Amino acid sequence: MNIAVIGVGRWGPNLVCNFLNHPEVEKVHCYDIDSNRLKDIHKTYPYVEVVSSFDEILKSEHIEAVAISTPVFTHFSLAKQALEHNKNVLVEKPLSLNSSDAQVLINIAREKNLILMVDHVSLYNGAIRKIKEIVDSGEIGDIMYFDAVRINFGFFQQDVNVLWDLAIHDISIIDYFLKDKPRAVRAVGERHYSTLEDIAYLILYFDNHCIGHIHVSWLAPLKIRRILIGGTKKMILFDDIEPSEKIKIYEKQVKLITGQDIYQTQFQYQIGDMLLPKYDITKPLKLAVDDFIRAIKDNREPLTNGEAGLNIVRILEAAEQSIKENGKIVELND
């Protein structure tokens, strides 16, 4: 398989490396509007073929797939052109800046029987997949809440706010974990250094009494990547900063003993062991790239397909609307 990577700035070189190391990939082509980046990528990976224009990639009969790692505002245009030229497409998150554009891409891919995948790489993290397995088994009971913190010092983005940059990871994870979709969102945020929010708080409301809360910031003095999931039987802490013990399961639950009136109602707290489950430590991007390639070869949907990308964009759109309306609850339409 011949694959082209568009954009070799921050994330693009990681894609190049993983494609080059995949046994199904014969050649990797690279294009970037910055010629210096092309020189750097060729110096680092001499086996890549540097291409002089995006049009050259589109017209090539040998290039079967395109991976897009460019600024968010270019995602729709580049992905649309690639699909229209019969290329399978992997897009760095988010899929697009609005749900209508995302739907257009999904429709084109469906009509042409092509793979459209979004690089929600967090869902290929072995620890996240293990938690998904635990949640699906019913071991922790019904999920009552999902509390996520994703903060660090920088990097400030120039085309999207902190929700689109950081919260997108945790939104994709909660969408992966839960069968039910949120019915509404509420968000507040503030700008300190530009016209884009650099700190934000997002709440997701579900019909089954589950609530999700996500705190994101570019203005924190330290880096935190932590998710707390509260189940009616057990609770899970995921800490992505931990080098090895990323998952901790706490055998803690509350039991309600109902009396004749509110004053006779009692709460019984049960505390058991703390467990450290094993999980796959394969690099997430390696698994994501493999899923993309296998999806093309087997003509099947990847885990993070266009529909999954669209779900996340819809939530982010609603969150942005809520911020503009001073934290108003915004209903999510089907």
PEPEHU-V295968 format. One record per residue. PHI is phi in whole degrees, -180 to 180 (NA if undefined). BURIAL is # if it has 16 or more other C-alpha atoms within 10 Angstrom, else .. D_CENTER is the distance of its C-alpha to the mean C-alpha in Angstrom with 2 decimals. Layout:
# PEPEHU-V295968
phi = <PHI	PHI>
burial = <BURIAL	BURIAL>
d_center = <D_CENTER	D_CENTER>
This chain:
# PEPEHU-V295968
phi = <NA	-105	-128	-113	-109	-101	95	-124	-85	-83	-94	-52	-59	-66	-65	-57	-58	-71	-68	-61	-88	-85	-65	-89	-99	-89	-147	-114	-104	-130	-140	-151	-71	-95	-64	-66	-65	-66	-64	-66	-68	-71	-68	-73	-127	-59	-83	-75	-106	-78	-112	-84	-156	-67	-61	-63	-68	-61	-85	-70	-82	-91	-82	-94	-145	-130	-110	-107	-130	-131	-54	-57	-65	-96	-56	-62	-61	-67	-66	-62	-63	-64	-64	-65	-99	64	-105	-71	-130	-114	-113	-62	-66	-78	-59	-160	-90	-153	-71	-66	-66	-61	-66	-60	-63	-62	-64	-64	-60	-67	-63	-97	57	-114	-88	-120	-131	-108	-81	-83	-65	-59	-75	-103	-69	-58	-68	-64	-66	-66	-63	-58	-61	-66	-62	-64	-73	84	-61	-96	83	-77	-79	-94	-155	-136	-121	-125	-127	-138	-133	-167	-98	80	-85	-74	-91	-104	-123	-139	-82	-66	-66	-68	-84	-109	-63	-57	-63	-74	-63	-67	-69	-67	-65	-73	-74	-100	-73	-80	-96	-63	-92	-160	-135	-140	-145	-133	-159	-143	-108	-124	-126	-157	-87	-111	-62	-108	-145	-156	-129	-123	-118	-111	-106	-119	-74	-99	69	-89	-131	-115	-135	-129	-114	-131	-162	-100	-117	-95	-77	-142	-99	-130	-134	-136	-131	-117	-115	-101	-106	-72	-111	-142	-129	-123	-114	-113	-126	-74	-78	-60	-69	-136	-91	-76	-114	-131	-106	-105	-84	-129	-155	-114	-117	-99	-107	-83	-100	-72	-142	-62	-78	-100	-71	-124	-112	-107	-103	-112	-125	-120	-82	-109	-108	-121	-72	-82	-152	-70	-103	-60	-58	-56	-66	-61	-70	-65	-62	-64	-63	-62	-66	-65	-63	-66	-68	-95	53	-135	-75	-77	-58	-101	-80	-60	-63	-62	-64	-64	-57	-70	-62	-60	-66	-67	-59	-64	-63	-66	-63	-63	-61	-64	-104	57	84	-66	-70	-114	-73	-101	-85	-67>
burial = <#	#	#	#	#	#	#	#	#	.	.	#	#	.	#	#	#	#	#	#	.	.	.	.	.	.	#	#	#	#	#	#	.	.	.	.	#	#	.	.	#	.	.	.	.	.	.	#	#	#	#	.	.	#	.	.	#	#	.	.	.	.	#	#	#	#	#	#	#	#	#	#	.	.	#	#	.	#	#	#	.	#	#	#	#	#	#	#	#	#	#	#	#	#	#	#	#	.	#	.	#	#	#	.	#	#	.	#	#	.	.	.	.	#	#	#	#	#	#	#	#	#	#	#	#	#	#	#	#	#	#	#	.	#	#	.	.	.	.	#	#	#	#	#	#	#	#	#	#	#	#	#	.	.	.	#	#	.	.	#	#	#	#	#	#	#	#	#	#	#	#	#	#	#	#	#	#	.	.	.	#	#	.	#	#	#	#	#	#	#	.	.	.	.	.	#	#	#	#	#	#	#	#	#	#	#	.	.	.	#	#	#	#	#	#	#	#	#	#	.	.	.	#	#	#	#	#	#	#	#	#	#	#	#	#	#	#	#	#	#	.	.	.	.	.	#	#	#	#	#	#	#	#	.	.	.	.	.	.	.	.	.	.	.	.	.	.	.	.	.	.	.	.	.	.	.	.	.	#	.	.	.	.	#	#	#	#	#	#	#	#	#	#	.	#	#	.	.	.	.	#	#	#	#	#	#	#	#	#	#	#	#	#	#	#	#	#	#	#	#	#	#	#	.	.	.	#	.	#	#	#	#	.	.>
d_center = <25.73	25.55	22.23	21.85	19.33	19.48	19.06	19.82	19.34	16.81	14.12	16.37	18.79	16.30	15.71	19.49	20.28	18.29	19.71	23.14	23.05	22.20	25.50	24.90	24.48	27.84	27.11	24.36	25.19	23.88	24.28	23.77	25.87	26.76	29.42	29.30	25.73	27.01	29.92	27.78	25.52	28.70	30.36	27.60	27.23	30.63	29.80	27.39	29.09	28.79	28.96	30.73	28.94	26.04	28.82	30.06	26.83	26.89	30.51	30.28	31.08	29.90	26.26	24.37	20.74	19.02	15.87	15.16	14.22	16.01	15.93	13.91	17.26	18.15	15.28	17.16	20.53	19.76	17.77	20.57	23.26	21.86	21.62	25.07	26.38	25.24	22.48	19.45	16.35	13.06	11.35	9.26	6.61	7.80	10.07	12.87	14.38	15.77	15.71	19.06	18.03	15.02	17.68	20.03	17.86	17.38	21.14	22.14	20.19	21.78	25.18	25.19	23.74	21.08	17.63	14.78	11.39	8.07	6.80	3.30	5.82	5.53	6.72	9.52	10.71	14.17	14.46	11.52	13.13	16.43	15.63	14.58	17.95	19.77	18.55	19.46	22.81	23.81	24.73	23.49	24.76	23.28	20.35	21.85	19.20	15.79	16.12	13.56	14.59	12.69	15.54	17.27	20.04	18.68	17.43	18.32	16.74	19.32	17.65	15.01	15.37	13.72	11.72	10.06	9.78	8.97	8.58	5.47	3.96	6.83	7.00	4.55	6.70	9.73	9.44	9.47	12.30	14.42	16.47	17.47	15.60	16.29	19.55	19.38	17.77	19.54	18.58	20.74	20.35	22.76	23.43	25.57	25.61	24.59	24.00	20.30	19.31	18.77	18.55	17.33	17.35	15.62	17.12	16.06	19.16	19.62	22.94	23.42	23.99	20.54	19.09	15.79	16.00	13.62	15.40	14.14	16.61	17.65	21.11	21.15	23.68	21.53	18.04	16.65	13.51	14.76	14.10	17.24	17.61	21.09	22.68	26.27	27.31	25.17	22.54	19.71	18.72	15.77	16.32	14.27	17.10	19.59	20.69	21.54	21.74	18.10	18.84	21.85	23.14	25.80	28.47	29.05	29.83	32.02	34.73	36.60	40.36	41.67	45.19	47.58	46.29	43.56	45.69	45.98	42.27	40.99	37.65	37.59	35.11	34.47	33.19	32.82	31.35	28.15	26.59	24.55	23.10	22.59	19.40	18.59	18.27	17.46	15.16	11.57	11.77	15.13	13.98	11.34	14.26	16.62	14.82	14.95	18.58	19.62	18.32	20.52	23.45	23.39	22.58	19.98	16.57	13.64	11.22	8.38	11.22	12.13	12.72	9.30	8.21	11.39	10.87	8.11	10.50	13.37	12.36	11.84	15.13	16.89	15.88	17.28	20.32	20.87	21.01	23.50	25.54	25.80	23.56	24.76	23.15	21.59	21.73	19.11	20.99	20.44>
